[in-house]
Every structure is written in structure tokens, then in C-alpha cells.
């Protein structure tokens, strides 16, 4: 027995394309923001530049006894690295899930939307040092990525 899908395959591809575009734009925006203020390699400059290896962290105001606080440069560098760790694999799973004929279109859309929301939430909360919201945003992204995997497997084994 074949069930009628609530969202057509063509509509799913359109929605997923727009969500993928939003994720990619957010990804590149974050990467560009994380590179702001970085020192260019010497081959890209005429003048020689020296970098203090300890300049990424500054004293957290506790006289060095506790954990050092991140400066903005280090915070955005880590946001960019986090994007590199999470976004590419999820985009690949998104693309595969759209072309898995028996996977649920509704689940694909829900997972892509949740991933986008989670990544935006994680990046903004990381930039402003908001916990536990940063972790909640990260977890939404991870759950969405795993949701794509489950939906792909479900579609592959669906009779």
C-alpha cells in the first residue's frame, strides 16, 4: 500500500534547496566573521608581521588563577571551526535524503529547518557567551543530523 505524501517531491526539493541556501549563506557569513582581524600570512603582505602566540587568550580577571577568557578573535575562530565540523556532513546528508525516494519529505524539511535554527542559535550564543543556550543550539544541530541518517535508513528499508 502506497501512502500519499503530504508534501510532494518537487515541493520538498524547492524547500530543501532554500534551506540549504540559507545554511550555506550562514556558513560563509560565519567563516568570514571568524576571519575578521586575522593576520595574513607573510607571503600575502609586503611587510613582515609577527604574532604573539599567547595573544588569543587574555586574563579572565582572576589574576591567572582560573580559566582564561576568550577574546573576540578566538571566540569567532572557534565558531568558524565548529561550522567546518558540522555543516558539510549535514549538507551531504540533506542532499542524499532528498533523493531517497521512500524517505519522508516532511521529516527532511523538519530536520533541515531545525538544523538551520540550531546552527544560528549556537553561533549567536557562542558569540555572546550565552550558556546553556549555546549547547542547546549545538544539540539541535546534532539531533537534526542524526534525524537525516534515521530518515535515510528508514527510507532505504521501507517496504
URCORLIN-V54553 format. One record per residue. N is the residue number from 1. PSI is psi in degrees with one decimal (none if undefined). Layout:
BEGIN
N,PSI
N,PSI
END
This chain:
BEGIN
1,129.3
2,125.5
3,143.5
4,131.5
5,142.9
6,-33.1
7,126.7
8,160.2
9,-39.8
10,-42.9
11,-38.7
12,-43.6
13,-37.8
14,-47.9
15,-45.6
16,-34.5
17,-43.4
18,-40.2
19,-40.2
20,-40.6
21,-44.9
22,-40.6
23,-43.1
24,-42.0
25,-43.0
26,-40.1
27,-51.2
28,-35.5
29,-44.5
30,-42.3
31,-42.8
32,-40.0
33,-35.4
34,-23.0
35,-10.4
36,126.6
37,-1.0
38,146.8
39,132.2
40,152.7
41,154.3
42,-30.1
43,-16.8
44,-2.0
45,155.6
46,-36.6
47,149.2
48,136.7
49,137.9
50,143.2
51,130.2
52,116.4
53,-27.0
54,4.1
55,-9.9
56,-23.7
57,147.6
58,160.6
59,134.1
60,10.7
61,4.8
62,20.8
63,17.0
64,1.5
65,-25.3
66,-157.5
67,134.9
68,145.4
69,147.4
70,142.3
71,171.9
72,-37.7
73,-47.7
74,-39.0
75,-47.4
76,-30.2
77,-43.4
78,-33.2
79,-44.8
80,-42.7
81,-37.6
82,-38.1
83,-45.4
84,-28.1
85,-26.8
86,-38.7
87,-46.4
88,-44.4
89,-37.5
90,-38.8
91,-39.1
92,-44.1
93,-37.8
94,-48.0
95,-44.4
96,-40.2
97,-32.0
98,-33.1
99,7.1
100,103.9
101,-27.8
102,0.8
103,152.6
104,122.2
105,-39.7
106,-40.5
107,-41.0
108,-46.2
109,-43.3
110,-42.4
111,-41.4
112,-41.3
113,-43.3
114,-38.3
115,-47.4
116,-47.6
117,-46.5
118,-41.3
119,-40.0
120,-46.4
121,-44.8
122,-44.4
123,-45.8
124,-44.7
125,-33.0
126,-43.1
127,-36.3
128,4.0
129,38.7
130,107.2
131,145.0
132,5.8
133,-36.5
134,-45.5
135,-36.1
136,-43.5
137,-43.1
138,-44.4
139,-37.4
140,-41.3
141,-44.2
142,-44.4
143,-39.3
144,-42.7
145,-45.6
146,-33.1
147,-38.4
148,-43.0
149,-46.9
150,-42.5
151,-38.8
152,-46.2
153,-42.8
154,-46.5
155,-35.7
156,-34.0
157,1.9
158,136.5
159,none
END
